[in-house]
Amino acid sequence: MPIVSISNLSKTYNDGFQALKNIDLEIQRGEILALLGPNGAGKTTLISIICGIVNASKGTVTVDGADIVKDYRTTRELIGLVPQELALGAFEKVWDSVCFSRGLFAKKPDPAYIEKVLRDLSLWDKRNSLLMELSGGMKRRVLIAKALVHEPRVLFLDEPTAGVDVELRKDMWALVEQLRQAGVTIILTTHYIEEAEAIADRVGVINRGELLVVDEKQALMHKLGKRQLEIELASPVSELPASLSNVALEVSQDGHVLIYTYDPHKTDTGIDALMKTIAAAGLIIKDMNTVKSSLEEIFVKLIKNGGEELA
């Protein structure tokens, strides 16, 4: 059974703005799901509804079989949330702030577990520091500690690495993988395509309140990714020979490289015929290289065309 089930979920605000439109989504236990989408796409609204911060207009959500409305105490104990905003009490100490978050869920004091969480997040040395004294990256780590300290089974990370440096971002990726290995299901929203490509099992793309696609990362790249064959010539060409004029080829600015885009899933990619035509035209091939679409290119294509590629 999926740990989170979302059915026909919609959210319309009083001014008529529809932030979410009939979302259906099942999140599997122990997976890392990345939700991608531009600003205002509905990512934070979706997370806020599941976490009980915003009320849905229609639809249902269950967490480990419990309804988020009828069984809200149960579901909120199962969920941890790291919000976008660095909203922390300036004059609290790190240790006190994290202990307080555990107490909110009526969990018994467990100094050993809190120490483990702080050590895992490289916060142990900062345990007696005031929150106002911490850097932005360290404050982000405290937010994660506060979300983890009541031992949730589902963790939502809303733009977890926004505004942090590359080194800290990679540290957080490693932490996310550790949590997944410990059995925590993780859902993150991100603007960083490389973040989804690096750590996610599945990727969902949201735009204008609609869930355009949810699929395994590699399957998505396989279905929607194009490939390009870059053919480096021994001598540059100023224009294509007449025999190649009907072939979908691009020529690099310096004339040294021919670029051929093809569908790798077709039985006949046209590459064999292309090679013969190039040879017959008297062009000498120096080198060849195949380039795959990145997840970023696929994401941009989906947003631009509204998921038409999936029809």
Phi, psi and omega in degrees: 000134177300149180281331175231127178237125181241126184229122174050043186275127178224153175220119176238127181276169185300332180278004178094353181289127180261105185279330178224143184230100171051058181279128172239125184201136173240129182250125187275153180297133173078006181266165171248116180249125177257129176255116181253148176171155179290172176304136179080010183286335182118004183298309182293325177298317179299312179298318183297324177293314181298323182276358177085016181272325180238141178272137177284154174279324174201166180101173182228153174223133174237146176237116184053038177087353181260136181286134185292343179264307183290324184242048190296327179296317180296312185292323181289333174291332182278346190247139168242143182229128171251105184283169177293316188285141176273065184268098181224148177292122188298326189258008175276152171272154182305310183300313182296320182295318181290319177299319179300319180296323177295319181295331179301334181259018177059030177277142178294148177304138180213078183304326181294320180290319179298320177299318180299315180300315181294322179292318179300331182260012180056038180248357187301320180290346181256009189300331181258009179277147173288144181300327181293342182272352186274153172287168179300321179295320179292322176299322177298320178295322178297319177300320178294318178300317180295328179284334184266342194291340176266013173062056179288159177262344178232129182238125176258128179241107183265104183051059189293336183247018177296126176079010178251159184283170186299319181297315179294323178301316180292325175299319181291323176301317179296320178296318179301318179295321177298318180296319179298320179293337176276001176099005180277133174273133187235129175239122180234144170256146183202151170263349184270107181299322182295336178294312178296318182293329184280322192236344187279147170274316177233157181232132173245139179245121179247137174211131179051041175080000181249140176272104186286322183198146168223124182201164173299143186305311182292324179294321179296316179293328179290317184287319189253350183281137174261165175235150178233136175259115178264119185249110180272128182265150178293326178229142182290157175240142178274332175207159182287142172300155183303326182293343181253004186292335181265004180264140181286078181243143169250150178244132178296161183302324181274358177079004184273340188234131171260134183243121183243119180264133184213164177265113184289349183270350178281148178296316178251104180279348181086000184291319181299313179295323180297316180300319180294320181293319178298316180295318180295333180280357177084012178275137181257125181273127178267321183198161177221150181211137178258132181240129177266155173294142173275165176298327179297317179296321179294317179300312180299320180296317180296316180296317183294320186255007176062030177080015182298332180297340183270351184291000000 
